[in-house]
Amino acid sequence: QVQLVESGGGLVQPGGSLRLSCAASGSIFSINTMGWNRQAPGKERELVADITSGGTTNYANSVKGRFAISRDNAKNTQYLQMNSLKPEDTAVYYCYSYINGRLHWGQGTQVTVSS
């Protein structure tokens, strides 16, 4: 059984930073693309960023230059460094990973940007 566990969400003031982590565990033979989506109240879930097994990254236009996705393959963990946070970044953030050829999701972590 493969599991993704997220951590690092919380409340931060505008202009602040947070770092999200997503650790995969279980019977893991291969991990391909890893990424983050988010869903704000009343809105559809949207892609934030993803990273391939080779390290190629992709970002939503709304977070380019502010967010950075990375991965530690030895730890089966991905990270999302979020800087210069804005109130519109408030959402539940979900990590996902293609593990052993199947898509897996984390449980979600709340990020709230407010003064």
PyMOL commands that set and color helices and strands:
alter all, ss='L'
color gray80, all
select helices_A, chain A and resi 87-89
alter helices_A, ss='H'
color red, helices_A
select strands_A, chain A and resi 3-7+10-12+18-25+31-39+46-51+57-59+67-72+77-82+91-99+102-105+109-113
alter strands_A, ss='S'
color yellow, strands_A
deselect
rebuild
show_as cartoon
